[in-house]
Structures are given as C-alpha cells and as structure tokens.
Amino acid sequence: MMEHFHLNTPLLESADMARRVGTTVYLKMENSQPSGSFKIRGIGHLCQQLARQSMGVVCASGGNAGMAAAYAARKIGVPATIVVPSSSPELVFQKLKDQGATVKIIGKVWDDADAEALRLAGTEGLIYVPPFDHPLLWQGHASMISEVAATLGPSRKPGAVVVSVGGGGLLCGVIQGLKDVGWMDVPVVAMETVGADCFNAAVKAGRMVTLDDITSEAKCLGAKTICKKAFEYSQCSELTVISELVTDQQALHAVETFLDEERVLVEMACGAALAAVYSGLIGRLQAEGRLPTPLGPLLVIVCGGSSINMEQLTNLKHKLRT
Ligand SMILES: COC[C@H](NCc1c(COP(=O)(O)O)cnc(C)c1O)C(=O)O
C-alpha cells in the first residue's frame, strides 16, 4: 500500500450536540488533517497515483484543495502552482505560500481560476489536480468512512451522515465509503449555504444547472456547478441523499457555537454542516418523516478549512450581523 498523507482522525462524541438532536453525535475531526481539511485524503491519493516523477501539479482552489495539493506536492517532491480566485481571503494566499506553492490570483470565483489551471496544465506540462470531480479523489475521501466503521464496528452504523457540499467531491467520497463498508442504506444529509447551492439547485431542477454567481460568504463551497457523479447519486433510488440549505448567518452561528462548545475553530464551509445540528434541521427532517425517529447515531463530518482565524471571524460577524 503506497504511503498516504492523511491521518486517521479522531472520532469524538459531542454531548452538547447529542442533547440537541436526542441521539449520539459523532464528530469525524477532519480539521485536524495536516493540510487543515479532509481534502488531503482524496488529493493526496490522486497526487500519489498521477503526480510522482511529474513536472509538478496545478490546482484551482477556494483554498483547501490548494492547501492539500501544495502539501502532497511537497511530500512527493514536485512543485505546486495553486490558482485561487480573488474571492478567497488574503490569509489563504499566505498559507499556500508557506506550503511552498506558487500562488496565482485569477478571476472572481473558483470556475475562473479553474480555467486558468487547465490552461497552465496544458502549456507547462503540469498534472492538473481537480478539487472535487475525479474518481481518485472520491476513493481517497472514502477512507474516512472506513475509519469510522473500524472504530464503531460494522454493527454500530450511523443513523445518518451530515456533510457539506461545494462541488460534490466530499459527498461522492462519503457515499463511496458507505458503499465500501456496507452502509449504503444510511441517509446522507448534504448541506449547502444559500448562494453556494449548486447541488440543491440541480436536485430541485432535476438536471445539472450552473449558478449565475456565488453570493454566499462560504467561499469554499463556491463551485457554480455540482459534479455529475453527485447529481447522479441524488437521483439514485437505492440511496437517500437529502439536500438542505442554511443561510450564511446560520453557518456563522454554527461556527461560533462549535468554537464555544467544542473549542475548535472551523470555516463557514464547515459551519454549513454543523448548522444541520445547531439550526434544528435534524429534528425538522424527523418531523417531516425524512429521517427516522428514533434516529441512530448521527455522524457529522467536520471538514475543517484553513480560511478562518479570529480576524476573519470578526470580519464575518460584521458583514453578516443580523
Ligand atoms: C470551491 O472550492 C472547492 C474546495 N473546497 C471545498 C470544501 C468543502 C466541499 O467539498 P467539495 O464538495 O467541493 O468536495 C467542504 N469543506 C471545506 C472546508 C472545503 O474547502 C476548494 O478548497 O477548492
């Protein structure tokens, strides 16, 4: 088995969250990965398979996929070029440079940066690292579910899994992981913020759609089109994928509550998943009969993210003050 760059992260229990949802709540702490988010699982795996002995990698990213690509590139000893949209906060640019990457700020949203990354891959012979749309990414991300099954035991399967959705790579990886461990019947609650809701828009339209713009402050969920595989999963009758939205204010409140209660600071993209618990959504889904009552243990993927610090949190509170 080729060396992998991700850690087998802690699976913590949250008593405070359990009190809110009336069942055990497990937190898969992907914020503690070496690159700052779950991304290193899939991107590390893809780089190991495709980028060894290459001229280097290029990745377009809202920040966290770029952090993972820069980290993986450094570990395999090749250069990394990360293309970041201007919508990403300044602290992300600095963190990427600290990882030894060459950083290019191109375009307003991720899709603009991605066009430049594809161009650079062609002209400079670099390995293009997609941030969410590739089977090797989903294979790598699936390892987080195998770890949970190994810790809980196959008989202690979750009642539901909660994930954030940007371009859909995490969602596809989690679903692949559930299939790998025989938990295909476990419902997945797919969370987005209003204004970064490309998956919810596609599910509602019943077809692939592209958002006009990204207006949410959860910039790391800012893909304008969901990956096709995620949409296909949403249409698959053998799976239960529940697409839900929270506002930026609810995602920010979740970030603050998580910091207070669990003493961990995560970014808005992760707040979207946490808001499923803190906003009362889980109870609403049970009342609507879309989740069972009683509900088995809830597994929340704490996806992490590097584009947050106290200054950024203060800026968000001013920008989003209700
Ligand atoms: C535009 O951005 C896509 C990607 N972030 C995606 C992301 C997600 C959603 O993962 P996805 O659904 O894109 O695989 C969740 N949680 C965090 C902390 C993330 O950074 C990036 O960094 O380039």
The ligand as an SDF file (V2000), in Angstrom:
LIG
                    3D

 23 23  0  0  0  0  0  0  0  0999 V2000
  -14.7710   25.7750   -4.4820 C   0  0  0  0  0  0  0  0  0  0  0  0
  -13.9070   25.2520   -3.5000 O   0  0  0  0  0  0  0  0  0  0  0  0
  -13.8390   23.8620   -3.5020 C   0  0  0  0  0  0  0  0  0  0  0  0
  -12.8840   23.3490   -2.4550 C   0  0  0  0  0  0  0  0  0  0  0  0
  -13.4270   23.4580   -1.1160 N   0  0  0  0  0  0  0  0  0  0  0  0
  -14.4470   22.5220   -0.8090 C   0  0  0  0  0  0  0  0  0  0  0  0
  -14.7510   22.3330    0.6550 C   0  0  0  0  0  0  0  0  0  0  0  0
  -15.8850   21.5710    1.0240 C   0  0  0  0  0  0  0  0  0  0  0  0
  -16.7980   20.9550   -0.0180 C   0  0  0  0  0  0  0  0  0  0  0  0
  -16.0910   19.9220   -0.6640 O   0  0  0  0  0  0  0  0  0  0  0  0
  -16.4900   19.5210   -2.1630 P   0  0  0  0  0  0  0  0  0  0  0  0
  -17.9840   19.3300   -2.1590 O   0  0  0  0  0  0  0  0  0  0  0  0
  -16.0780   20.6720   -3.0610 O   0  0  0  0  0  0  0  0  0  0  0  0
  -15.7230   18.2740   -2.4080 O   0  0  0  0  0  0  0  0  0  0  0  0
  -16.1860   21.3650    2.3550 C   0  0  0  0  0  0  0  0  0  0  0  0
  -15.4180   21.8940    3.3300 N   0  0  0  0  0  0  0  0  0  0  0  0
  -14.3150   22.6300    3.0440 C   0  0  0  0  0  0  0  0  0  0  0  0
  -13.5020   23.1790    4.1910 C   0  0  0  0  0  0  0  0  0  0  0  0
  -13.9430   22.8550    1.6880 C   0  0  0  0  0  0  0  0  0  0  0  0
  -12.8370   23.5990    1.3990 O   0  0  0  0  0  0  0  0  0  0  0  0
  -11.5480   24.0890   -2.5380 C   0  0  0  0  0  0  0  0  0  0  0  0
  -10.9740   24.3210   -1.4920 O   0  0  0  0  0  0  0  0  0  0  0  0
  -11.0950   24.3310   -3.6580 O   0  0  0  0  0  0  0  0  0  0  0  0
  1  2  1  0
  2  3  1  0
  3  4  1  0
  4  5  1  0
  4 21  1  0
  5  6  1  0
  6  7  1  0
  7  8  1  0
  7 19  2  0
  8  9  1  0
  8 15  2  0
  9 10  1  0
 10 11  1  0
 11 12  2  0
 11 13  1  0
 11 14  1  0
 15 16  1  0
 16 17  2  0
 17 18  1  0
 17 19  1  0
 19 20  1  0
 21 22  2  0
 21 23  1  0
M  END
$$$$
